[in-house]
Amino acid sequence: MSRFVLGKYRFLTQEEYETAKLESDTIRKIRSETDMNSYDAVKKLYARLSNGELSFSSQIGRDFDDEIFELYEKLKAESGGKEKNSGKKKTSITSDKVSKLEDFDSDMQKQILLEMKKRERNRKIVLSLCVFVLVCCIGYLIFYQYMASRTQHQLEQLAHVREEYQSSSLNDTKEDDEAKEEHYYANLTTGSDESGMPDILPLYEDLYNQNKSLIGWLKIADTIIDYPVMQSPNNEYYLDHNFYQKYDKNGSIFLDAECDIHPRSDNLILYGHHMKSGKMFGSLWKYEDKNYYLKHKHIEFDTIYETGIYEVMYVFRDRVYSKEDVNFKYYEFVNANSATEFDSYMNEMATMSYYDTGVVAEYGDKLLMLSTCDYEQSNGRFVVVARKITSD
């Protein structure tokens, strides 16, 4: 703690302290010699400070300078108001006697009527602008609600198609322990085409035929998150387009363009808007609360080639940095070239995480990141990281 203290001010060096002490004595003398309630006196003091006749270099002096400026402005306004009022008193001798338009001469009546028309016209213009702004606001709210409602209805239809297929598949399959295990983990086929790509899961064939940009489906049980996942080459198209490729301010959940589902990247990064309505990733921030995490530990994410269950590992806030910044950038983690690099990524995220979930990933594990905007800081992001559960 600094040894150089003067009132509420602290100084790092003896020199700063001595300077401030001298200026404090000067300020004390000025206060004793100046009537701080007099506009003329404060005006003169302000002039001395403005032209450099009187100057300060310490924080005490600079604060005094600010104080005089604010006091000068205040007294100046009060002085101006009094002069205005005194002027009214001088011209109000005849005003008490005049109360009707007819009491003025014809020229004055014309001027008064003209002024009244101008004021009425201005009043109508202001009123019209207010009405226009109100209509625009109401229109925006109606449009916002319509878009949200339309998006929700369309997504519910897509989810219903998916659930119907799942139900019919389960009814046709013997539900023993082995079958349940296969439901959660990848069961890829070689594929019949020459590209060597896996077959698309029957569950997603119809949806994929509607939009070839579909790469999977994301669901978190007992939450609003139950969405198709898209991918575009530029990470921009699905910011404001839905599954049907129609403009939609809600956008879609989409996979980072740098990630691949086959061959699968070590880390898949999914983006979604933080909508105030709660749509898309508007409720993701709830993972900040550990109790919420305990009720929503698992995330279902299927690619069009394989199904998957993930367990949450880390929850943290971060931001998007400039290219020049030398910082850990979670959004650049797609593949790890070595176990050392992978462990480095894990250590960075574990350090930032709000709480310890006890879940640990090893080199070779497959990860999933859910990322959305966070408005607590500039270019902020809220991130949930999960590890894919694999069979023994």
PEZI-V152137 format. One record per residue. RES is the residue in one small letter. PSI is psi in whole degrees, -180 to 180 (NA if undefined). OMEGA is omega as a letter, one per 40 degrees, with the letter a starting at -180 (* if undefined). Layout:
RES,PSI,OMEGA  RES,PSI,OMEGA
This chain:
m,142,a  s,140,i  r,-12,a  f,96,a  v,134,i  l,100,a  g,-125,i  k,2,a  y,142,i  r,143,a  f,148,a  l,-29,a  t,162,i  q,-37,a  e,-46,i  e,-40,a  y,-46,a  e,-41,i  t,-47,a  a,-36,i  k,-44,i  l,-43,a  e,-32,i  s,-40,i  d,-40,i  t,-43,a  i,-39,i  r,-41,i  k,-42,i  i,-43,a  r,-39,a  s,-26,a  e,-9,a  t,133,i  d,102,a  m,-6,i  n,-4,a  s,124,i  y,-44,a  d,-42,a  a,-44,i  v,-35,i  k,-42,i  k,-42,i  l,-41,i  y,-40,i  a,-41,i  r,-40,i  l,-37,a  s,-40,a  n,3,i  g,1,i  e,-34,i  l,123,a  s,157,a  f,152,a  s,-16,a  s,168,i  q,-34,i  i,-45,i  g,-42,a  r,-37,i  d,-38,i  f,-41,i  d,-47,i  d,-39,a  e,-43,a  i,-40,i  f,-47,i  e,-40,i  l,-41,i  y,-47,i  e,-40,i  k,-50,a  l,-33,i  k,-43,i  a,-42,i  e,-40,i  s,-42,i  g,-39,i  g,-40,a  k,-40,i  e,-37,i  k,-45,a  n,-40,a  s,-34,i  g,-38,i  k,-37,a  k,-36,a  k,-31,a  t,7,a  s,8,a  i,-43,a  t,-14,a  s,-30,i  d,-24,a  k,-16,a  v,120,a  s,-9,a  k,152,i  l,-35,a  e,-18,a  d,-14,i  f,161,i  d,171,a  s,-40,i  d,-43,i  m,-39,i  q,-41,i  k,-42,i  q,-41,i  i,-45,i  l,-39,i  l,-43,i  e,-39,i  m,-39,i  k,-41,i  k,-44,i  r,-39,i  e,-40,i  r,-44,i  n,-40,i  r,-42,i  k,-37,i  i,-47,i  v,-44,i  l,-42,i  s,-41,i  l,-41,i  c,-43,i  v,-42,i  f,-46,i  v,-42,i  l,-45,i  v,-42,i  c,-43,i  c,-45,i  i,-41,i  g,-41,i  y,-44,i  l,-42,i  i,-43,i  f,-42,i  y,-45,i  q,-39,i  y,-47,a  m,-43,a  a,-43,a  s,-43,i  r,-44,i  t,-46,a  q,-43,a  h,-45,a  q,-41,i  l,-37,i  e,-38,i  q,-44,i  l,-44,i  a,-37,a  h,-41,i  v,-44,a  r,-45,a  e,-37,i  e,-42,i  y,-42,i  q,-43,a  s,-45,a  s,-35,i  s,-41,a  l,-36,i  n,-27,a  d,-1,a  t,140,i  k,123,a  e,69,i  d,178,a  d,-38,a  e,-40,i  a,-39,i  k,-39,a  e,-40,a  e,-24,i  h,-28,a  y,-23,a  y,160,a  a,141,i  n,74,a  l,150,i  t,163,a  t,-30,a  g,145,a  s,-11,a  d,172,a  e,-11,a  s,-16,a  g,11,i  m,150,i  p,159,i  d,144,i  i,136,i  l,136,i  p,-31,i  l,-30,a  y,5,a  e,-49,a  d,-45,a  l,-39,i  y,-37,i  n,-24,i  q,-33,a  n,110,a  k,-4,i  s,-5,i  l,130,i  i,-7,i  g,-167,a  w,137,a  l,134,i  k,136,i  i,117,a  a,143,i  d,27,i  t,174,i  i,-13,a  i,106,i  d,77,a  y,151,i  p,152,i  v,129,a  m,172,i  q,136,i  s,162,a  p,-18,a  n,5,a  n,19,a  e,-38,a  y,-45,a  y,11,i  l,-30,a  d,29,i  h,148,a  n,-173,a  f,-34,a  y,9,i  q,32,i  k,150,i  y,133,a  d,117,a  k,-18,i  n,-24,a  g,-156,i  s,164,i  i,130,a  f,153,a  l,139,i  d,137,a  a,-23,a  e,-12,a  c,154,i  d,143,i  i,-14,i  h,121,e  p,145,a  r,133,i  s,156,i  d,-36,a  n,129,i  l,123,a  i,119,i  l,133,i  y,149,i  g,150,a  h,148,i  h,82,a  m,139,i  k,-26,i  s,-12,a  g,-10,a  k,167,a  m,-119,i  f,29,a  g,-16,i  s,4,a  l,-32,a  w,-19,a  k,-19,i  y,-9,i  e,-30,i  d,121,a  k,-33,i  n,-36,i  y,-42,i  y,-43,a  l,-27,i  k,-11,a  h,55,a  k,-30,a  h,145,i  i,130,i  e,123,i  f,115,i  d,139,i  t,172,i  i,-8,a  y,-23,a  e,152,i  t,161,a  g,146,i  i,136,a  y,149,i  e,135,a  v,134,i  m,-55,a  y,149,i  v,122,a  f,165,i  r,143,i  d,-168,i  r,165,i  v,125,a  y,163,i  s,163,a  k,-29,a  e,-22,a  d,132,i  v,85,a  n,160,i  f,126,a  k,99,a  y,-33,a  y,-3,i  e,-4,i  f,102,i  v,-49,i  n,146,i  a,131,a  n,-13,a  s,167,i  a,-35,i  t,-44,i  e,-41,i  f,-46,a  d,-34,i  s,-45,i  y,-46,a  m,-41,a  n,-41,i  e,-47,a  m,-35,i  a,-37,i  t,-37,a  m,-17,a  s,143,a  y,-30,a  y,164,a  d,116,a  t,-14,a  g,-3,i  v,129,a  v,137,i  a,147,i  e,159,i  y,127,a  g,-22,i  d,154,i  k,133,a  l,161,i  l,132,i  m,133,i  l,122,a  s,135,i  t,168,i  c,148,i  d,125,a  y,12,i  e,-12,i  q,164,i  s,131,a  n,31,a  g,154,i  r,145,i  f,129,a  v,136,i  v,127,a  v,135,a  a,153,i  r,137,i  k,132,i  i,127,a  t,156,i  s,156,a  d,NA,*
